[in-house]
């Protein structure tokens, strides 16, 4: 590639690999926190709904780069020396959990009231109603928006550059600083982001279409 060596292209792709790692951490962590959050928001008591609602509003009201800074420098101030990957993973988990929790809360509430009543008539305990009747139906509804949100996770992982995390954006900036070919370098970075995100966007669209047909 004119203006960029093969090793520099490989360096950029190495950053893309770490983007995928951080995105996976953000999604898995967000899912682990977001599911209990969604259940608390949809079926919890008044106090629990208030507390979880405050958490969601707080996280959604703070820009992700600021959350990155708070996690990275806040943990350092507490006396712990954490790698940027860990701090970025915690920030992405907080960010993802707030949004996934709201997405999944809506999916749980979208299950027909008659399904809750039917489960109650079967003398199932509340936990059994959720596990065997409600969550399987909510999961089908949640697939499309969840896959769609994955695109946002991948793109927003680029904010980790503010705390020095080595990802696609960071590696592209390093290569640009050594080649002074910003258009070429960041066009390549954009194409890599597109190659990652487009299949997810397309899958989300197809799933939404299939659910609408059903």
N, C-alpha and C positions, 0 to 999 in steps of 0.2 A: 504494500500500500504506500503510495507516494507520500512522503513526509513523515510516516510512522513506521518504525521497524516491527518485525514480527514479534520480537520480545516485548515491545511496548503494547502491542495488541494483546498478547498473552497476559500482560500485567493488568490490562483493563478487564479481560475476561475473568481473571482471578478475583478482582473486586466484585464482579457480577456473582461469582460463587458465594462470596460472603454476604452479598445482598440477599440471596436465597436463604442462607443460614439464618440471618436476622429475621427475615420475613416468617420463616417457619417457627422460630422462637416466639415471635410476637403473636402468631396465630394460635399456636398450641397453648401458650400461657394465657392468652386472652380467652380461649375456649374454656380452660380449667376454671378461671375466675368468672367468666361471663355466664356460664350455665347456672351456677348457684345464684348469681346476681339476678338472672332472668326469672328464676323460680321465686326468689324473694320479692322481686318487684311485682310479679303477677299474682302470687298466692300468699304472700307473707302478711303478717299483722301490720297494723298502722305504724308502729314504731320502726319495724324492720323496713317497711316501704319508705319511710321518711329518711332513714339512715342511708339506705342503698340509693335512693333518689338523689340525696345530697352528694354522694360519691360520683354518680353519673354526671350531674350538673357541674361539679368541680372539674372533673377530668375533661369533659367536653368544652368547658369554658376557658381552658388554658391551652395555648398553642403547643403543638407537639415539640418544637425545638426547645421551648422553655421547660417542658417536662423532662427532656433529655438533660438539660443543664442541671435541673434540680436533683435528678437521680445521680448524675455523675459527681457533681461537686458536693451535694448533700451527704452522700455516703462517705466521701473523702473527709469532709469536716467531722463526721462521726468517728473518724480514726481508722477507716477501712480503705485500703488501696485496691480499688476494683478495676479490672480491665474495661476498656470502653465497650467491648462486646456485652459484658454483663450489665453495665449501666444502660446501654441501648436496649437490651432485651427486657429489662425491668420497665423502662419507659414505654416500649412497644406493647408490653403486656397490659399495662395500665390503660393505655390508649385503646387497644383492641377490646379489652374486657368491657369498657364503658359502652362502646358501640355495638359489640356483639350481644351484650346483655339486653340492650334496647331492641335490637333486631329479633332476638329470640323471645323476648317478652311479648312482642307483638304476635309472634307465631303461636305461642302458647295461648294467648287470648283469642286467636283466630279459630281455635278448635271450638266446634259448636257446643253450646251449653248442654244440649241433650246428651253429648258424650260423657260429660261430667255426671249427669244425672243417672245415665245407664250404669256407669262404673260404681256409683253410690248404691244403686239397686242391687248390684252383685255383692254387696257387703265387703267391698275392698277397702282397705285402710288408705288414708290419704297418700302415703308414699307409694302404695301399690297402684292407685289410680294414676298417679303421675308416670310411674315406670312402665306400666303395661297398657295403658289406654291413651293417655294424653300426649306424652312425649314422642311416641312413635308417629303419631299423626302430625304433631308440630314439627318433627324433624323433616318430614316430606315437604312441608310448606317452607321450611327454613333453608333448604338446600340452595335454591337459586340466589336469594339475597346474601347468603353467607359466601358463596363463591364470588359473587360480585364485590363483596367487601374485601376479599382477598386481594383484588386489584389495588384497592386503596392502601392496604398494608404494604404491598410491594413498593408502590410509588412513594409512600410516606417514610419508608425506611431510609430514603435518601437524606432525611433530616439528621441522621446520625453523624453526618459529616461535621456537624457543629461541635461534637465532642471528640473529633479525631478518629472516628471509627473507619476502618479500611473497608469501604464498599465500592460499588460501581461509580458513584459520584466522586468519591475521594480519589480512586485510582485514575479516573479520567482527568481530574484536576492536576494530579501529579504529572501525568504524561503531557498535558497541555503546557505546564510550566517549563518542561524541558524541550518541547518541540515548537512552541508558539504557533500551533495550528488549531486554534479553538474551534473553528467551524468543523473541521475534519474530525477532531477528537470527540466533540460533544454530539456530532451527528451519529458517530458510531455508538456512543453511549445511549442516545435516544433510540436507535434501532434495537439495541439489546433490551432496553426496558420494554419496547413495543413487542419484541419477540416473547418476552416473559408474560406480559399483561394481556396481549390480544387473545391467546387461547383461553384464558380465564374469562375474559369479557364475553367471548363467543359462547363458551360453555354456559355461562350464566344466562345469556339471552335464550339459548335453546331450552334450558331447563324451565325458564319462566314461560316460554311459549307452550311447552309440554304441559305444565301445570294449568295454564289457562284453558287448554283444550280439554283436560280432564274435568 
